[in-house]
Amino acid sequence: MKKSKAFWGFLVLALVIYAVVQGMISGGILDLYYQNILIQMCINIMLAVSLHIVIGVTGQFSIGHAGFMAVGAYISAIATMKLGLSLPVAIIMGAVISALAGLLVGIPSLRLKGDYLAIATLGFAEIIRIIFLNVDYVGGAAGMVVTNMTTWTYAFVGVVITILVIANFTNSRHGRGCISIREDEIASDAMGINTTYYKVVAFTIGSFFAGVAGAIYAHNFFIIQPTTFNFLKSFDILIYVVLGGLGSLSGATIAAIFLTIVSAYLANFPETRMIIYSLVLIIVMLYRPTGLMGTKEITSLFKFGKKGGSKV
């Protein structure tokens, strides 16, 4: 009953937010600048939540998320610009190929742990970037020109689906298996839990939604370049998850929103932007070392669920 109440509450809230923002866009209150910030916010939320399932839920330290985002971006761009397909089909193609890439990388690399896994995933992301950098079919280093097709509706629907799928996965039997791996992988293995299987499943789902975010990102700007998806982008996504609180889906979402707004309003100060951005992060982490939400979910404040779970 609690899960059902939280689910429908989330859907109602999502519909209200969409209706309000869409009304403001239709009424001319939100111009293209603010629409672009909203779309970028949605992309960052999808990236944060998709990495949350790998790091926050399963406890696997991955810093190659930008690689899966790049796969989704380039595959979707090829689908629309080269093959003439519609954007929804292109998004699905980019997401599926990203999931397959996550599966191929996850099966061998998720047998590793800690720093070794981080290095393996970082290596994958760099390999993907170098491949796109040297393929003339997608523009090489100059980048690939992409028609702007992304709208607020596409971005928002992507966020809602991402949150719903990952929250429900976390509350499922598979999700509890992943959480047990995060808490104590040796004990989980001893209890008969197929730790490699659950890690690969979480990794694949995270890769899928990173691909969705990449596809929406690619069609929000007029050009995509391999340099956009370097290791610094992976660290940006990692910051969303850590700042929000490891194990908190709500925290990752709030952190993505917060840092997108901070980054957007510091764009007018290019010389000091990164300094101020870093100071904001340091101050937050000093006063909230476990992140903005810790392991709690925002629904726990409304008595919808228990501590530490994603109750959407």
SULPELIN-V805710 format. One record per run of one state. SS is the DSSP state (2 for helix, 1 for strand, 0 for the rest). FROM is the first residue (numbers start at 1). TO is the last residue. Records with the same first field share a line. If there is no record, write none. Layout:
SS->FROM-TO / FROM-TO
//
This chain:
0->1-1 / 27-31 / 58-64 / 83-86 / 110-113 / 134-135 / 139-139 / 143-143 / 146-151 / 171-172 / 184-184 / 191-194 / 219-222 / 225-225 / 230-230 / 245-248 / 266-272 / 288-297 / 303-312
2->2-26 / 32-57 / 65-82 / 87-109 / 114-133 / 136-138 / 140-142 / 152-170 / 173-183 / 185-190 / 195-218 / 226-229 / 231-244 / 249-265 / 273-287 / 298-302
1->144-145 / 223-224
//
